[in-house]
Amino acid sequence: MASYQTVDPFTGRAGRTIALMDAAAIERRLAAAEAAFPAWSAMTLPERDTLLRKVAAGLRARRDDIQHAMTAEMGKLRGEALGEIEKSAAACEYYADHAADYLAPQAIPTEAQRSHVVYQPIGCVLAVMPWNFPVWQVFRFLAPSLMAGNVALLKHASNVPGCADLIAAVLADAGVPAGVFDVLHIDNEQAAEVLRDRRVKAVTLTGSERAGRAIAANAGDQLKKCVMELGGSDAFVVLDDADLDVAVAAAVKSRFDNAGQTCIAAKRFVLVEAIADAFVQRFVEAAKARVYGDPRDAATTLAPMARADLRDGLHRQVRESIDKGAKVLLGCEPIAGSHAGYPASILDHVAPGMPAYEEELFGPVAAILRVKDEAEAVRVANDTGFGLGGSVWTRDAARGEQVAAQLQCGAAFVNAVVRSDVRLPFGGSKRSGFGRELAEHGIREFTNIKTIYVA
C-alpha cells in the first residue's frame, strides 16, 4: 500500500508516515456518510447549533495540540497558528448564530396562494483542502455545510495529516455523529474516484489552478456542483496621495505573513511613479526586519516555506524574472543551510513576460510594478489572469472606492489588507475560481435552492 510522509519544514526531519486508505476503507467512509445524512439533515437547527458550539469549544480546548501539528507539518508560526484556530472556532459560532436566518424560507409574492424558496441540504460534500491554512480552510467550508444539514468528507493536503485527524477528533469529541464528518487519507487519483461516486453530491476545492482544472472537469463530467477557490496574484495599488507609513506596514504584513503562502496575499505592488521611490525605500527597510528562524521561537517573524520543493519552485520563478530584467532589491536567494527557508525578497521593475508579473509567487517575494498614474495602475492591476483580491491605498476614501470598483476581483479593500471575514462572501473571478464561501452566500452554495408554489 502506498504512503506519504510528513517533513518538518524547518529541520527537514521526517515525521509521520501515513498509509493511503485502500478501497475497503474508502467504501466504509462513503457508506457511513450516506447512512448519517438522513438523521443529520433531519435534525433541527438548534440541535446542530448546539453541536457546532461544542466544536468551537473543542478547538479552543485542544488549541495547543493543533498548533503543534500546524507548526511541525507546514511550518506555521505559533502566533499565526493560534490565531487561525480561534478564527475557526469563531466561524463555528457565527454559523450557529446566523444559520437560522440564512436558511429561513423566503416568501416570494406571486399570483399563487403561497410561493416561497427553501434551502435544503444536498448530501455528502467532498472537500479537497490545502496545507497553507490547514484548519481555517477546512472550517471555512465545514461550519456552513454542517449547519445546512450536509455531511462531509475531507481529503486534506498530504503534508498536514495530523491537522486533519485532530479536526476529526474535535468533532467526534463534541458529539457530532459518526459519518457526518470523516477524513480520507488518499491521493489525487483516489480523490477523483471518490468524486465520481454517486454518494458524493458536490465538491469544494481550495488549491492551485492546476488542481482546480482537474477537479472542476471531473465534477462537470459528473454534473456535480463545485466551488473553486484557486490561486491569486493580488494587486496592492498605491496611489499618489497614500499614507506611506500605513501602506508600507500593511504591505509587509500582507506579503510576508505565513511565509507569503497565502492566496490573498499582496503579490504585485502597483506603485504610481510619484510615490514609487519613497514607498520602495521604506518597504525594503521594513522587510529587512523580518527574522527567519524556527517557527517555534517567539522571536521568529518569517517562517520557513512548507516544503523544500515549493521553495525551489519559487526560486526558479525569481531567477527567470531576474534573467528577464527584474532588479533584486532584497533577498532572492534560498537561506543557506535551511531546509525550506526563503528570505523576505523584493524584485523591482517587474514587467510583462516575467514569471513575477504573469504567475502567482506563492512565497515571500514581492514584485514591484511602476506605473505613471491612476489609470495605468488600474490597467496593470487588471492585467492578470487571476482575480481573487486587491487593495487600494489612498488618503481619499471616496477615490479609493472608485478605484476598487474597477478592480476585476472577488474582493477589493480600500486602505486595508485583503482578508477573509466570516461575515463577508469570499471567492474569486477569472482563473481564481468561482462560487463563494462564508456569509449567507457560503451556506447556500451547497443547498438545493428550491421553489415551492401553491396554487
HELIX and SHEET records of a PDB file:
HELIX    1   1 ALA A   23  ALA A   42  1                                  20    
HELIX    2   2 LEU A   45  ALA A   61  1                                  17    
HELIX    3   3 ARG A   63  MET A   74  1                                  12    
HELIX    4   4 ARG A   78  TYR A  102  1                                  25    
HELIX    5   5 TRP A  136  MET A  147  1                                  12    
HELIX    6   6 PRO A  161  ASP A  173  1                                  13    
HELIX    7   7 ASN A  188  ARG A  196  1                                   9    
HELIX    8   8 GLU A  209  ASP A  221  1                                  13    
HELIX    9   9 LEU A  244  PHE A  256  1                                  13    
HELIX   10  10 ASP A  257  GLY A  260  5                                   4    
HELIX   11  11 GLU A  273  LYS A  288  1                                  16    
HELIX   12  12 ALA A  308  ASP A  323  1                                  16    
HELIX   13  13 PRO A  355  GLU A  358  1                                   4    
HELIX   14  14 GLU A  374  ALA A  381  1                                   8    
HELIX   15  15 ALA A  397  GLN A  406  1                                  10    
HELIX   16  16 LYS A  430  SER A  432  5                                   3    
HELIX   17  17 ALA A  439  GLU A  445  1                                   7    
SHEET    1   A 2 SER A   3  VAL A   7  0                                        
SHEET    2   A 2 ALA A  14  ALA A  19 -1                                        
SHEET    1   B 3 GLN A 106  ALA A 107  0                                        
SHEET    2   B 3 ARG A 114  PRO A 121 -1                                        
SHEET    3   B 3 THR A 447  VAL A 454 -1                                        
SHEET    1   C 6 PHE A 181  VAL A 183  0                                        
SHEET    2   C 6 VAL A 151  LYS A 155  1                                        
SHEET    3   C 6 CYS A 124  VAL A 128  1                                        
SHEET    4   C 6 VAL A 200  THR A 206  1                                        
SHEET    5   C 6 LYS A 225  GLU A 229  1                                        
SHEET    6   C 6 GLY A 433  PHE A 434 -1                                        
SHEET    1   D 7 LYS A 327  LEU A 330  0                                        
SHEET    2   D 7 SER A 345  ASP A 348 -1                                        
SHEET    3   D 7 VAL A 365  VAL A 371  1                                        
SHEET    4   D 7 ALA A 266  VAL A 272  1                                        
SHEET    5   D 7 ASP A 234  VAL A 238  1                                        
SHEET    6   D 7 GLY A 389  TRP A 393  1                                        
SHEET    7   D 7 ALA A 411  VAL A 414  1                                        
END                                                                             
